[in-house]
């Protein structure tokens, strides 16, 4: 069976599910476990933020904002295991692949691989440029004050964008 046919068949099967999606309110979020507490009228229970939660650290999560609404669906036909399928508001996004971690939230973007993070690396680069000693035929020089000021502007923009 071709991939297109398998995908179409899978979508048809989803449409035939016996258990519908349920609209609930997010009470709290556990970013370490990849779960959230939700409530539906009087009931409160824990649901997954992804249908599959691996024991390894590789993961992709959309973290809902507390107090927001989400749609949940059961995993398979098991009405004791649910995961979030749609979000009304997202507080942050987290993606981890091996040693690489990407996080996005209202404070900005954080990208790190091992011990190296993008913001620190760019800040260090601009600091080195501002303090660079330039060899010229007439002797040692530095960047002009205008260049140093521009480097500082760029550094400030980096600090606003990146965490």
DAHU-V792944 format. One record per residue. PHI is phi in whole degrees, 0 to 359 (999 if undefined). PSI is psi as a letter, one per 20 degrees, with the letter a starting at -180 (NA if undefined). Layout:
phi,psi
PHI,PSI
PHI,PSI
This chain:
phi,psi
999,p
288,r
301,g
299,g
293,g
297,g
296,g
299,g
294,g
299,g
295,h
296,g
295,h
298,g
296,h
266,j
304,q
277,h
256,p
278,r
281,q
232,p
274,p
222,r
255,p
280,p
266,g
205,r
232,p
251,n
291,h
289,g
272,i
72,k
226,r
215,q
270,p
230,q
227,q
228,o
58,d
266,i
275,q
229,p
207,r
264,p
232,q
280,q
272,i
219,q
293,h
238,p
243,o
277,q
287,h
285,r
279,i
286,p
194,r
222,o
230,q
257,p
264,o
287,q
283,p
299,p
90,i
276,r
259,q
224,q
258,p
240,q
224,q
285,q
273,o
65,c
252,j
280,o
280,j
258,i
232,o
237,q
220,q
280,p
247,i
207,q
233,q
272,h
216,p
246,p
276,g
200,r
234,p
225,p
230,p
230,p
230,o
50,d
269,j
260,p
236,p
238,p
230,p
230,p
210,a
296,h
280,i
132,b
242,p
233,p
236,p
219,p
231,o
64,c
269,i
262,p
241,q
299,g
299,g
299,g
297,g
293,g
300,g
297,g
300,g
292,h
297,g
296,g
296,g
298,h
260,j
296,q
255,p
253,p
274,p
234,r
301,h
266,j
129,a
279,q
217,r
228,r
294,q
293,q
305,h
297,g
295,g
298,g
295,g
295,g
301,g
294,h
299,g
298,g
299,g
296,h
294,g
300,g
293,h
284,h
277,g
257,q
265,NA
